Amino acid sequence: MNAAFRGLLDGHPDLDRVITYERGGSGISLRGATATAQLCAWLLSEKYDLTIDLQGLLRSGLMTAATRAPVRVGMADAREGARWFYTHRVVASRHQLHAIDRVLRVVAALGLKGFEPSFPVPLGEQDMLWARETLASVSRPRLILNLGARWLTKRWPPEHFAEIARRAVAEFSAGLVCVGSRADLPLAAAFRVALGPLPLLDLSGRTTLLQLAALTRESNLFVSNDTGPLHLAAAAGAAVVGIYTCTNPRLTGPFGPHATTVQSCVWCAPSFRKTCDRLECFAELNPDRVWPAVRNRLIRSLQSAA
């Protein structure tokens, strides 16, 4: 796995070993290609009986082949030619099934029927203590807003997030927290300007992934674009609202009983485009469309706390 995400799996109760590499950024790069080649060379020296490729891309297919395991399992519709590296291919359409259900198809093919997925996040007491101390001055209900996303087309405008925040403060006296990576600092700055004088704890670029998960457990609601932290929060057991501009929550929505999604209804949605000159979904999926989902989740959170 990408070394940047190792913290999410260290200490996982079901894993004996975690192998990481520096994949570099998105797309093709010399650094990423070199890291992949080095990992494949190392895998050639190991001995595995079974390899499962759940990503289904050229890079993961090459890694799967490099294990030389006699049984190599992957999706029949894997992209970039990855399917040709497998000895066994499982039919699980990425156009029809949720990503979790696709994985469960693979699990079933391996003989585990009726398997109920769980998503343990290895949060230690140190992470939880940090979250409690960090949020001590933030009033409840606590609303966390995650502003960023790798795709431009997934980034709901900071002004829209600010309007949701204002309504949460006006109706629920909510405490506001803003999170994101260092790359999201410009979005956080725009959000603060749009928010005005309301109190805000801005933690953008200041948390590890496990600290972020701990924050979501100590808050009432996590509102986010379709991006990794949304799914991390859901896995940690937090109540979440996912905002889907150009992607399809039926296929990649947050998984769990405390998750709600709001999807754009423009003519091209879900377009799955990473760039767009029109961005009609930003205007159509406005705060008036998202607020009822946020409001409902906040009410349910307060009722549960009572």
Secondary structure, DSSP 4 states (H G I P E B T S, - for coil): -BGGGGGGTTT-TT-S----B---SSS--HHHHHHHHHHHHHHHTS--SEEEESS-SHHHHHHHHHTT-SEEEEETT-STTGGGG-SEEE---TTTS-HHHHHHHHHHHTT-TTPPP-------HHHHHHHHHHTTTSPSSEEEEE---SSGGG---HHHHHHHHHHHHHHH--EEEEE--GGGHHHHHHHHHHHTTS--EE-TT---HHHHHHHHHTSSEEEEESSHHHHHHHHTT--EEEEESSS-HHHH---STTEEEEE--STT-S---S--S--HHHHHS-HHHHHHHHHHHHHHHHHHH-
